C-alpha cells in the first residue's frame, strides 16, 4: 500500500544517476525525460547537499531532450537522437550517457537502441534506464553503475588484473553530502597500503580511470546497501571479487577496515599494522589535547542519529566506541531489504557492551513527521519532579529536517545527512581518521558555539 511522505529526503532514481554522472569527469549526461526533470533535480541537490553545484555540463546545463506532448503521443526516440547528435557536436566529453525519466520509459522509448546507433558510428554513447518510479536516488546509483558495467564502459574483458589496483564504490555523490571528502580520505588511507585506488571522481581522475576499471584486482564497497548490486554484476561480467564493508568512521572502525582490506587483497600484515599505528598516533595526538576540555566540562551527550544506511550505524558506533557518547536512538531514513536492516541492527548490537546491556532504539523510517513523533515519544519527560530519569544533555545528529526535533527534546543539533541546508560543504568528510577529527570538531563547536 502506498503511503504519503511529508518531506522526501532524496530524489528519484534519475536523480541518483544524474548526480553520479555529474561527478565523473569527462562523462557527459544526456537526460531523456520531460520538461522539468533536470531542473527539479538540480534544485534539490543544490540546496540539500550543502550547496554544491553541477560543475562542467552539470546542474542546469545538462543536455536534455525535454519531451512534450508530441513525443508522448508519437514517441520520443527521434527527439533523443537529435539531442544526442547536438550534444556530440557542441559538448566536449570522453563518454556520453543517456539517462531516462519516467515519461519516456512509460511510453516505451528505447534509449539503448538510440545509443547503439551512435556506437555503430564509433561514438562513445551509452544508455541507462533510470526512470524515477524504479526507486530512490540510491537505487538510481546502482542502476547506472550496473548499466555502465554491462555496456563495457569499465573496460574490456579478459585483461590482466593489476594486483594493487582497486575500485572504490558505495558513496552516492550529492545524496551523500560529504561524498568528496569521504572518498578522498578513504583513497588516501588505501594509498598508504600501497594500493592504486580509482574513485572515478577525484580531481586527478577522468573517464580514462573508468575505462580501465576492469584491470582492478578487486572492488571495495564502503557500504552494505549501495553499490553492492553493481559489484555483483561486475563480478559476473569480469570475475572481479568485491569486499563490502561499512563506511569507516573513527579510529576503531578504520583500523578494522584496513585489516579487512589487507586480508581481502593478501597484503602483508606488518605493512597494514604499521599504517594503523601511524594513523592512530596522529589521531590521538590531536585528541589528547582535547581531553582536559572534554572531561572538565563534561562533554558527554545522549545522541539521536538520523541518517541514511551508510552513515547511521557508523556514526553511532563512532560516538560510542571512540567519543564516549551514548547513542539512544538511531534512525535509518530509506527503505531497505530485511537483510540490510538486519546488518544495521547487528552492527549496533555490539554497543550493548558499552551501555550496560542496552542498545539504541533502531527505527527504519523516512517521513520526518513520523521520526519526530517516535523520538519525542521515546524521550523521557520531566514533569517538574525533583528526581527524574533524564536523557540530558542531548544531541541530534541528522539532517536539516531534524532541527525541530532537536528543539522539541531540548537537544543540540548538527546536520550530517541529506538535506543539509545550513552548511556549505567543499572537501569536508567524516570517514577515516581525518574525518573523525572533523566530526569531533563540528560536534563540540556546536556545544560551545553559544558562548
C-alpha positions in Angstrom: 0.0 0.0 0.0 1.3 3.4 -0.9 2.0 6.0 1.8 2.3 9.7 1.9 5.7 11.2 2.8 5.5 14.7 4.1 9.1 15.8 3.1 11.1 13.3 1.0 14.7 13.1 1.9 16.1 12.4 -1.6 15.3 12.4 -5.2 14.2 9.7 -7.6 16.4 7.1 -9.4 17.1 9.6 -12.2 18.4 12.0 -9.6 20.9 9.4 -8.2 22.1 8.5 -11.7 22.4 12.2 -12.8 24.4 13.3 -9.7 26.7 10.3 -10.2 27.4 11.2 -13.8 28.0 14.8 -12.9 30.7 13.6 -10.5 32.6 11.7 -13.2 35.0 14.0 -15.0 34.8 13.7 -18.8 31.4 11.9 -18.7 28.5 13.8 -20.1 24.9 13.0 -19.1 22.1 13.4 -21.5 18.6 13.4 -20.0 15.7 11.8 -21.9 12.8 13.0 -19.9 10.0 15.5 -19.8 10.4 19.2 -19.1 11.4 20.0 -15.6 13.1 16.7 -14.5 16.6 18.0 -14.8 15.8 21.4 -13.3 14.0 20.0 -10.3 16.8 17.5 -9.6 19.3 20.4 -9.8 17.4 22.5 -7.3 17.1 19.5 -4.9 20.8 18.8 -5.0 22.0 22.4 -5.0 20.3 23.1 -1.7 20.2 19.7 0.0 23.8 18.7 -0.4 25.5 21.7 1.1 25.1 24.0 -1.9 27.3 22.0 -4.3 27.0 23.0 -7.9 27.0 20.8 -11.0 30.4 21.5 -12.4 31.1 21.2 -16.2 27.9 20.3 -18.0 26.0 19.8 -14.7 23.2 21.5 -12.9 21.1 23.5 -15.3 23.5 23.0 -18.3 22.8 19.2 -18.7 21.6 18.4 -22.2 18.0 17.2 -22.2 15.5 16.0 -24.8 12.7 17.8 -22.9 10.0 15.8 -24.5 6.5 17.2 -24.5 3.0 16.2 -25.7 4.1 15.5 -29.3 6.8 13.0 -28.2 4.5 11.4 -25.6 1.9 10.7 -28.3 4.2 9.6 -31.2 7.4 8.5 -29.4 10.5 10.4 -28.4 13.4 8.4 -29.9 13.7 10.8 -32.9 13.9 13.7 -30.5 16.5 11.9 -28.4 18.6 11.1 -31.4 18.5 14.8 -32.4 19.6 15.8 -28.9 22.5 13.3 -28.7 23.8 14.5 -32.1 23.7 18.1 -31.0 25.5 17.2 -27.7 28.2 15.3 -29.5 28.8 18.4 -31.7 28.7 21.0 -29.0 29.9 19.4 -25.8 33.5 18.1 -25.3 33.5 14.8 -23.4 35.0 11.3 -23.4 31.9 9.3 -22.7 28.2 10.3 -23.2 25.5 8.5 -21.1 21.7 8.8 -21.8 19.6 8.6 -18.6 15.9 8.1 -18.9 13.0 9.5 -16.9 9.5 8.2 -16.0 7.6 9.5 -19.0 9.9 8.2 -21.7 10.0 4.8 -20.2 6.3 4.6 -19.8 5.8 5.3 -23.5 8.4 2.7 -24.4 11.2 4.7 -25.9 14.3 2.5 -26.4 17.2 4.7 -25.3 19.6 1.8 -25.6 18.7 1.3 -29.2 19.4 5.0 -29.9 22.8 4.7 -28.1 23.7 1.6 -30.2 23.0 3.6 -33.4 25.7 6.1 -32.4 28.0 3.3 -31.2 27.9 1.9 -34.8 29.3 5.3 -35.9 32.2 5.0 -33.4 30.7 7.4 -30.9 31.1 6.6 -27.1 27.3 6.9 -26.3 25.7 4.6 -23.8 22.3 4.4 -22.0 20.9 3.5 -18.6 17.3 3.1 -17.8 16.8 5.2 -14.6 13.1 6.1 -14.5 12.2 7.7 -11.2 9.4 5.2 -10.5 12.1 2.4 -10.2 13.2 3.7 -6.8 15.0 6.4 -4.9 18.3 8.1 -5.7 20.4 5.4 -4.0 18.8 2.8 -6.3 19.5 5.0 -9.3 23.2 5.0 -8.4 23.1 1.2 -8.6 21.1 1.2 -11.8 23.6 3.5 -13.5 26.7 1.5 -12.4 25.1 -1.7 -13.5 24.4 -0.3 -16.9 27.9 1.1 -17.3 29.4 -2.3 -16.3 27.1 -4.3 -18.7 27.8 -1.9 -21.5 31.5 -2.4 -21.2 32.3 1.2 -20.2 34.5 0.0 -17.4 36.9 -1.7 -19.8 37.4 -4.8 -21.9 37.0 -8.3 -20.5 39.9 -10.7 -20.2 42.5 -8.1 -19.4 45.3 -8.9 -16.9 44.5 -7.8 -13.4 46.8 -5.3 -11.7 47.4 -6.8 -8.2 47.4 -3.4 -6.4 44.7 -1.6 -8.3 41.2 -1.3 -6.7 38.0 0.5 -7.4 36.1 2.3 -4.7 32.3 2.4 -4.7 29.4 2.8 -2.4 29.1 6.5 -1.7 26.4 8.3 -3.8 27.5 11.7 -5.0 25.3 14.6 -3.9 22.8 12.5 -1.9 25.7 11.7 0.4 26.6 15.3 1.0 30.2 14.5 2.2 30.9 12.3 -0.8 34.0 14.2 -1.9 35.8 14.3 1.5 34.8 10.8 2.4 36.1 9.2 -0.9 39.3 11.2 -0.8 40.1 10.2 2.8 39.5 6.5 2.1 41.6 6.8 -1.1 44.4 8.4 1.0 44.3 5.5 3.5 44.3 2.8 0.9 47.1 4.6 -0.8 49.2 4.2 2.4 48.8 0.4 2.0 50.4 0.7 -1.4 47.2 0.5 -3.4 46.3 2.4 -6.6 42.7 3.5 -6.0 40.2 4.6 -8.5 37.2 6.6 -7.1 36.4 8.0 -10.6 35.6 11.4 -9.0 38.9 12.6 -7.6 40.4 15.8 -9.1 43.2 13.8 -10.7 40.9 11.2 -12.2 39.0 11.2 -15.6 36.9 8.9 -17.7 40.1 7.0 -18.5 40.1 5.7 -15.0 36.5 4.4 -15.6 37.6 2.8 -18.8 40.4 0.9 -17.0 38.3 -0.2 -14.1 38.3 -3.8 -15.3 42.0 -4.1 -14.6 41.4 -3.8 -10.8 42.2 -6.8 -8.6 39.1 -6.0 -6.5 36.2 -3.7 -5.8 35.9 -2.2 -2.4 32.4 -1.1 -1.5 32.2 1.1 1.6 28.5 0.3 2.1 26.4 -2.7 2.8 23.5 -1.2 0.9 24.6 0.9 -2.1 27.0 -0.3 -4.8 26.7 -4.0 -3.7 24.3 -4.9 -6.5 26.6 -3.3 -9.1 29.6 -5.0 -7.6 27.9 -8.4 -8.1 27.3 -7.5 -11.7 31.0 -6.6 -12.0 31.9 -9.9 -10.6 29.6 -11.7 -13.0 30.9 -9.8 -16.1 34.6 -9.5 -15.3 35.3 -12.0 -12.5 36.4 -9.3 -10.1 35.8 -10.1 -6.5 34.5 -7.4 -4.1 34.6 -6.6 -0.4 31.5 -4.8 1.1 32.2 -3.1 4.4 30.6 -0.4 6.5 31.8 3.2 5.9 34.7 3.5 8.4 34.3 6.4 10.8 36.8 6.9 13.6 40.0 5.0 14.6 38.3 1.8 15.8 36.3 1.3 12.6 39.0 2.5 10.3 41.6 0.1 11.8 39.2 -2.7 11.3 38.5 -1.6 7.8 42.2 -1.5 6.9 42.7 -5.0 8.3 39.7 -6.3 6.3 41.2 -4.8 3.1 44.6 -6.3 3.9 43.1 -9.8 4.3 40.9 -9.3 1.1 43.9 -8.5 -1.0 46.5 -10.6 0.7 48.6 -7.7 1.9 51.5 -8.0 4.4 50.1 -7.8 7.9 53.1 -5.9 9.1 52.5 -3.2 6.4 48.8 -2.8 7.4 49.6 -2.7 11.2 52.3 0.0 10.6 49.8 2.2 8.7 47.3 1.8 11.6 50.0 2.6 14.2 51.0 5.8 12.4 47.4 6.9 11.8 46.3 6.1 15.3 49.2 8.0 16.7 48.4 11.1 14.7 44.7 10.9 15.6 45.3 10.6 19.3 47.9 13.3 19.2 45.1 15.7 18.4 42.5 14.1 20.7 44.9 14.1 23.7 45.0 17.9 23.6 41.2 18.0 23.8 41.0 15.7 26.8 41.1 18.3 29.5 38.4 20.4 27.9 36.3 17.3 27.2 36.4 15.9 30.7 36.4 19.1 32.8 33.4 20.5 31.0 31.7 17.0 30.8 31.1 16.9 27.0 29.4 13.5 27.0 25.9 13.6 25.4 23.0 11.3 24.8 22.6 11.1 21.0 20.0 10.7 18.3 21.4 9.8 14.9 19.1 10.2 11.9 20.8 9.4 8.6 21.0 7.0 5.6 22.1 3.4 5.7 25.7 4.5 5.0 26.1 6.9 7.9 23.6 5.9 10.7 25.3 2.9 12.2 28.9 4.0 11.6 28.4 7.4 13.3 26.5 5.8 16.2 29.4 3.4 16.7 32.0 6.2 16.5 30.1 8.1 19.2 30.1 5.1 21.5 33.4 3.4 20.7 35.6 6.5 20.3 33.9 9.6 21.7 32.3 8.2 24.8 28.8 9.4 23.9 25.6 7.4 24.4 23.5 6.7 21.3 19.9 6.4 22.4 18.0 6.3 19.1 19.3 5.5 15.6 17.0 6.2 12.6 17.7 4.9 9.1 15.9 7.1 6.6 15.4 5.0 3.5 13.6 1.7 2.6 15.9 -1.3 2.9 15.6 -5.0 2.4 15.3 -7.1 5.5 18.8 -8.4 5.1 20.1 -4.8 5.1 18.1 -3.9 8.2 19.4 -7.0 10.0 23.0 -5.9 9.2 22.5 -2.5 10.7 20.8 -3.9 13.8 23.7 -6.4 14.2 26.3 -3.6 13.8 24.6 -1.6 16.6 24.1 -4.7 18.9 27.7 -4.5 19.9 27.1 -1.2 21.7 25.4 -3.2 24.5 28.8 -3.8 26.0 29.3 -0.1 26.3 25.8 0.8 27.7 25.2 -1.7 30.5 23.5 -4.2 28.2 21.3 -1.6 26.5 21.3 -1.0 22.7 19.9 2.1 20.9 16.4 2.0 19.7 16.6 1.4 16.0 13.9 2.9 13.6 13.6 2.5 9.9 11.5 5.5 8.8 11.7 8.1 6.0 8.9 10.6 7.0 10.3 13.4 9.1 6.9 13.7 10.8 6.9 10.1 11.9 10.5 10.3 13.1 9.8 13.4 15.1 6.8 11.7 16.9 8.7 8.5 17.5 11.7 10.1 19.1 9.7 12.6 21.2 7.6 9.7 22.5 10.7 7.8 23.4 12.4 10.7 25.2 11.6 10.9 29.0 9.7 14.0 30.0 10.5 15.9 33.2 7.1 16.9 34.7 8.7 19.0 37.4 9.9 16.1 39.6 12.9 16.8 41.8 14.4 13.5 40.7 13.8 12.3 37.2 15.3 10.0 34.7 16.5 12.5 32.1 18.5 11.9 28.9 20.4 15.1 29.1 22.4 16.8 27.7 21.2 15.6 24.3 22.4 15.9 20.8 20.5 15.2 17.5 22.8 14.3 14.6 20.7 14.3 11.4 19.5 16.5 8.6 18.0 20.0 8.5 14.6 18.3 8.9 15.6 17.3 12.5 16.1 20.9 13.6 12.5 21.0 15.1 13.0 17.6 16.7 16.2 18.8 18.5 14.2 21.8 19.8 11.4 19.5 21.0 13.6 17.4 23.2 15.9 20.3 24.2 18.9 19.0 22.2 21.7 20.5 20.2 21.8 19.8 16.5 24.3 19.1 13.8 23.5 18.4 10.1 25.3 15.4 8.6 22.8 13.9 6.2 20.7 14.9 3.2 19.2 17.5 3.1 21.8 19.9 4.6 20.5 23.5 4.3 22.6 25.3 6.9 26.2 24.4 5.8 28.3 24.9 2.7 30.3 21.8 2.0 33.5 21.6 0.0 36.0 18.9 0.9 34.5 18.1 4.4 34.1 14.4 5.2 33.7 12.3 8.3 35.2 9.0 7.2 38.5 7.6 8.3 40.9 9.2 10.8 40.8 12.7 9.5 37.1 12.7 9.0 36.6 11.6 12.6 38.6 14.6 13.8 36.4 16.8 11.6 33.3 15.3 13.2 34.6 15.8 16.8 35.4 19.5 15.9 31.9 20.0 14.4 30.1 18.4 17.3 31.9 20.2 20.0 31.8 23.5 18.1 28.0 23.3 18.4 28.3 22.8 22.1 30.4 25.9 22.7 29.0 27.9 19.8 26.7 30.0 22.0 29.4 31.1 24.4 
